[in-house]
Amino acid sequence: MERLFTNKLDLETPCLILDVDIVEQNLRRMQTFAEAKGKKLRPHAKTHKCTALAKKQIEYGAIGVCAAKVSEAEKLANAGVSGILLTGPFVTAGQIHKIVEIRSTCPSFVVAVDHPAVVQKLSDALRQQNIALDVLLDIDVGLERTGVTPSNALSMAEEILSYKNLRLRGIQAYAGHLQHIASYQERKKASYSCFEKVIPLFTKLKKETEGCTIFSASGTGTFAIDSGIPEITEFQVGSYVCMDAEYLAIESTERDGESQFKPALRLLTTVVSANQKGFVTVDAGLKSLYRDGAVPQIITPAFAGMTYDWFGDEYGKIICGENIQAPSLGTVIELVVSHCDPTINLFDRFYLTRGDEVVDQWNVDLRGCSQ
Ligand SMILES: Cc1ncc(COP(=O)(O)O)c(C=O)c1O
């Protein structure tokens, strides 16, 4: 049986902690902002892969959560989460079968679609169960990953509308390629120009199609910008609740460079070797700290001027410089991770902390749901 800890510095490392006060602050901040702008929130559970956190987001006022993969949606639905939007594509018979199953128990389930062949297979499978499903038309606004091009969007919408058991509820337009543009003004310009391509279509569909009212968009990098676009009805933001070094590095408002959201997610790592000059070796490497985007930030105040670097699969390096007192063997160091989503997917649980106290644990129960 696992020992119960009370102080975060006594946890076995490497491990992930979530500072509950900051999580709550981030949740409140995003919810209040969205409400003040007349937008709904359907945060992306792909970030945290944690049903308990998804439920917390709903408790704070979200209308549901997004899932990237069918298996994530399935697990969330089985845990009683409603208002799930599947933002990612699906194509196999097995995935379509699961989608119909999820819809049978979860009437508020919505899926994004972008191809006539999938739509046809989906409609056939739904017909066998005599049920209908809400769908969003996924439109590619420049990421070029999924979605129909804006010029093909109307004909794809007409295709969806030709099936009685598919209810076209709106559009999804996720501009993932813009989220980390460092300059707020450049991000703003790029985001507005993306949405210009789809607003007329959404307006037309909304006017001509009953119940076609959803315009789902935005991530942590553009939600504040996109709040100025009246047609967008909901934000599918993900990272804001945990935050990471990549997001802390971008400019977040027009007024100042301060990030609105604080890093609730931290990785704890221990100095396991201190025999070199200028650096020490810690126990978090590629297998626990995903290498992507910005460099992890050391936030333990005593070591704040030092830098982390990867040092193989199991190890990292804390570079302190020749004339600076290095952290001693056994010292625990706290880091903001480089990119939250893929780092979280390396762990089974979050330890929840208030101050230095460990107060609870949440399972990363959607971990491995990559299908
Ligand atoms: C389709 C989709 N929507 C929303 C998000 C959330 O974005 P962010 O984590 O930047 O808030 C992502 C993240 O990759 C995504 O892929």
Ligand as a Chemical Component Dictionary entry (heavy atoms), coordinates in Angstrom:
data_LIG
# 
_chem_comp.id                   LIG 
_chem_comp.type                 NON-POLYMER 
_chem_comp.pdbx_formal_charge   0 
_chem_comp.three_letter_code    LIG 
# 
loop_
_chem_comp_atom.comp_id 
_chem_comp_atom.atom_id 
_chem_comp_atom.alt_atom_id 
_chem_comp_atom.type_symbol 
_chem_comp_atom.charge 
_chem_comp_atom.model_Cartn_x 
_chem_comp_atom.model_Cartn_y 
_chem_comp_atom.model_Cartn_z 
_chem_comp_atom.pdbx_ordinal 
LIG C1 C1 C 0 -9.019 20.836 -31.282 1  
LIG C2 C2 C 0 -8.436 21.514 -30.095 2  
LIG N1 N1 N 0 -9.207 22.379 -29.402 3  
LIG C3 C3 C 0 -8.742 23.018 -28.322 4  
LIG C4 C4 C 0 -7.454 22.830 -27.848 5  
LIG C5 C5 C 0 -6.999 23.546 -26.602 6  
LIG O1 O1 O 0 -5.959 24.381 -26.827 7  
LIG P1 P1 P 0 -5.073 25.049 -25.672 8  
LIG O2 O2 O 0 -4.427 23.976 -24.897 9  
LIG O3 O3 O 0 -4.131 25.824 -26.476 10 
LIG O4 O4 O 0 -5.999 25.873 -24.859 11 
LIG C6 C6 C 0 -6.604 21.951 -28.557 12 
LIG C7 C7 C 0 -5.203 21.759 -28.132 13 
LIG O5 O5 O 0 -4.344 21.288 -28.796 14 
LIG C8 C8 C 0 -7.106 21.272 -29.696 15 
LIG O6 O6 O 0 -6.347 20.422 -30.393 16 
# 
loop_
_chem_comp_bond.comp_id 
_chem_comp_bond.atom_id_1 
_chem_comp_bond.atom_id_2 
_chem_comp_bond.value_order 
_chem_comp_bond.pdbx_ordinal 
LIG C1 C2 SING 1  
LIG C2 N1 SING 2  
LIG C2 C8 DOUB 3  
LIG N1 C3 DOUB 4  
LIG C3 C4 SING 5  
LIG C4 C5 SING 6  
LIG C4 C6 DOUB 7  
LIG C5 O1 SING 8  
LIG O1 P1 SING 9  
LIG P1 O2 DOUB 10 
LIG P1 O3 SING 11 
LIG P1 O4 SING 12 
LIG C6 C7 SING 13 
LIG C6 C8 SING 14 
LIG C7 O5 DOUB 15 
LIG C8 O6 SING 16 
# 
